[in-house]
Amino acid sequence: MAEINVTPVVDVMLVLLIVFMVAAPLLTVGVPVDLPKTQAAPISGDNEPLTITLNGNGEIFVQETPTEIDAMVPQLLAIAENGYEQRIFVRADGSLPYSEVMKVMGVISSSGFSRVALVTESEVKPARGAGER
């Protein structure tokens, strides 16, 4: 009488589960940016938006691809699934001057994209002590 031994299959599946659990956070790493803090609530979204990243050196990235400001809009149009209605998030390093961020946002807005938003990190509120009101 032949029997199927499922123990090796379970072992392989557990090893694969551990490998994917370790590898998944590494896949979401993008361009390192020191985002400013804010108390605004996060925006919920159902799909992955387009991201424009400005790092501390003023370099511009569309998703994770380095680009120049002149080539940014054609790249956005090529990637955008919903055309000009595609949501675009702008991530900028907190050390950059405001004018640099606004320059990039102005180029995006003037090209016809209307759903442009800034990305920040959540500011942690301090816990209230027993004596505070």
Backbone hydrogen bonds in HBPLUS format (Angstrom, degrees):
<---DONOR---> <-ACCEPTOR-->    atom                        ^
c    i                          cat <-CA-CA->   ^        H-A-AA   ^      H-
h    n   atom  resd res      DA  || num        DHA   H-A  angle D-A-AA Bond
n    s   type  num  typ     dist DA aas  dist angle  dist       angle   num
A0010-VAL N   A0006-VAL O   3.02 MM   4  6.28 158.4  2.06 157.6 163.3     1
A0011-ASP N   A0007-THR O   3.01 MM   4  6.25 158.2  2.06 152.0 158.2     2
A0012-VAL N   A0008-PRO O   3.00 MM   4  6.18 160.4  2.04 146.6 151.1     3
A0013-MET N   A0009-VAL O   3.00 MM   4  6.19 159.1  2.05 146.9 152.8     4
A0014-LEU N   A0010-VAL O   2.98 MM   4  6.18 156.2  2.04 150.0 155.8     5
A0015-VAL N   A0011-ASP O   3.06 MM   4  6.30 157.3  2.11 148.1 154.1     6
A0016-LEU N   A0012-VAL O   2.94 MM   4  6.20 160.7  1.98 150.5 155.9     7
A0017-LEU N   A0013-MET O   2.89 MM   4  6.08 152.2  1.97 144.7 152.6     8
A0018-ILE N   A0014-LEU O   3.04 MM   4  6.29 158.6  2.09 147.0 151.7     9
A0019-VAL N   A0015-VAL O   2.97 MM   4  6.22 161.2  2.00 151.2 156.6    10
A0020-PHE N   A0016-LEU O   2.93 MM   4  6.14 165.6  1.96 153.1 156.3    11
A0021-MET N   A0017-LEU O   2.94 MM   4  6.10 150.4  2.03 145.2 153.9    12
A0022-VAL N   A0018-ILE O   3.04 MM   4  6.23 149.1  2.13 148.0 155.2    13
A0023-ALA N   A0019-VAL O   2.90 MM   4  6.05 155.7  1.96 148.2 155.8    14
A0024-ALA N   A0020-PHE O   2.93 MM   4  5.73 149.9  2.02 145.1 150.0    15
A0026-LEU N   A0023-ALA O   3.11 MM   3  5.36 127.1  2.40 104.5 118.4    16
A0027-LEU N   A0024-ALA O   3.13 MM   3  5.38 144.2  2.27 106.4 116.2    17
A0094-GLY N   A0034-ASP O   2.71 MM  60  5.84 158.4  1.76 163.7 163.1    18
A0121-GLU N   A0036-PRO O   2.93 MM  85  6.10 167.3  1.94 157.1 160.6    19
A0038-THR N   A0121-GLU O   2.93 MM  83  6.22 140.6  2.09 162.3 174.4    20
A0123-GLU N   A0038-THR O   2.69 MM  85  5.07 139.3  1.86 153.2 148.8    21
A0050-LEU N   A0087-ARG O   3.36 MM  37  6.55 158.3  2.41 164.7 158.4    22
A0089-PHE N   A0050-LEU O   2.79 MM  39  6.14 169.6  1.80 164.3 164.9    23
A0063-GLN N   A0051-THR O   2.76 MM  12  5.08 175.8  1.76 168.0 166.5    24
A0052-ILE N   A0089-PHE O   2.77 MM  37  6.17 158.7  1.81 161.7 168.4    25
A0091-ARG N   A0052-ILE O   2.71 MM  39  6.05 166.7  1.73 164.8 169.6    26
A0053-THR N   A0061-PHE O   2.86 MM   8  4.99 161.6  1.90 144.5 150.8    27
A0061-PHE N   A0053-THR O   2.81 MM   8  4.99 144.4  1.94 145.7 155.0    28
A0054-LEU N   A0091-ARG O   2.74 MM  37  6.21 152.3  1.81 155.2 164.9    29
A0093-ASP N   A0054-LEU O   2.98 MM  39  6.22 144.0  2.11 154.8 165.7    30
A0055-ASN N   A0059-GLU O   3.17 MM   4  5.65 151.5  2.25 149.0 155.5    31
A0058-GLY N   A0055-ASN O   2.99 MM   3  5.42 165.9  2.01 119.5 123.2    32
A0067-THR N   A0060-ILE O   2.89 MM   7  5.67 159.6  1.93 156.6 153.6    33
A0062-VAL N   A0065-THR O   2.88 MM   3  5.26 154.0  1.95 154.5 150.0    34
A0065-THR N   A0062-VAL O   2.91 MM   3  5.26 166.9  1.93 133.3 132.9    35
A0071-ALA N   A0068-GLU O   3.14 MM   3  5.40 131.5  2.38 103.4 115.6    36
A0075-GLN N   A0071-ALA O   3.34 MM   4  6.45 154.7  2.41 143.0 149.9    37
A0076-LEU N   A0072-MET O   2.93 MM   4  6.23 155.8  1.99 152.7 160.2    38
A0077-LEU N   A0073-VAL O   2.94 MM   4  6.17 161.4  1.97 157.0 161.4    39
A0078-ALA N   A0074-PRO O   3.02 MM   4  6.18 147.3  2.13 140.0 148.6    40
A0079-ILE N   A0075-GLN O   3.03 MM   4  6.23 145.9  2.14 146.6 155.4    41
A0080-ALA N   A0076-LEU O   2.80 MM   4  5.78 155.8  1.86 154.0 160.5    42
A0085-GLU N   A0082-ASN O   3.31 MM   3  5.46 153.5  2.38 128.7 125.0    43
A0086-GLN N   A0083-GLY O   3.28 MM   3  5.79 164.0  2.31 116.5 118.1    44
A0088-ILE N   A0115-ARG O   2.84 MM  27  6.18 164.3  1.86 167.1 170.7    45
A0117-ALA N   A0088-ILE O   2.91 MM  29  6.34 155.1  1.98 160.6 167.4    46
A0090-VAL N   A0117-ALA O   2.75 MM  27  6.08 159.5  1.79 162.2 169.4    47
A0119-VAL N   A0090-VAL O   2.96 MM  29  5.95 151.4  2.04 153.7 148.9    48
A0096-LEU N   A0093-ASP O   3.16 MM   3  5.72 166.0  2.18 117.0 121.3    49
A0100-GLU N   A0097-PRO O   3.09 MM   3  5.59 134.7  2.31 109.9 120.3    50
A0102-MET N   A0098-TYR O   2.98 MM   4  6.22 165.7  2.00 156.7 161.0    51
A0103-LYS N   A0099-SER O   2.92 MM   4  5.95 142.2  2.07 137.7 147.6    52
A0104-VAL N   A0100-GLU O   3.28 MM   4  6.56 158.6  2.32 144.9 148.4    53
A0105-MET N   A0101-VAL O   2.98 MM   4  6.27 165.4  2.01 152.1 156.6    54
A0106-GLY N   A0102-MET O   2.78 MM   4  5.80 148.5  1.87 141.1 149.8    55
A0107-VAL N   A0103-LYS O   3.09 MM   4  6.37 151.3  2.18 143.7 150.4    56
A0108-ILE N   A0104-VAL O   3.07 MM   4  6.37 159.3  2.12 150.5 155.9    57
A0109-SER N   A0105-MET O   2.89 MM   4  6.06 169.5  1.90 152.2 155.2    58
A0110-SER N   A0106-GLY O   2.84 MM   4  5.86 162.0  1.87 146.8 152.5    59
A0111-SER N   A0107-VAL O   3.21 MM   4  6.21 128.0  2.49 134.0 145.0    60
A0111-SER N   A0108-ILE O   3.26 MM   3  5.37 140.7  2.43  97.7 108.6    61
A0112-GLY N   A0109-SER O   3.09 MM   3  5.50 160.4  2.13 110.5 116.7    62
A0132-GLU N   A0129-GLY O   3.35 MM   3  5.42 150.3  2.45 100.4 108.4    63
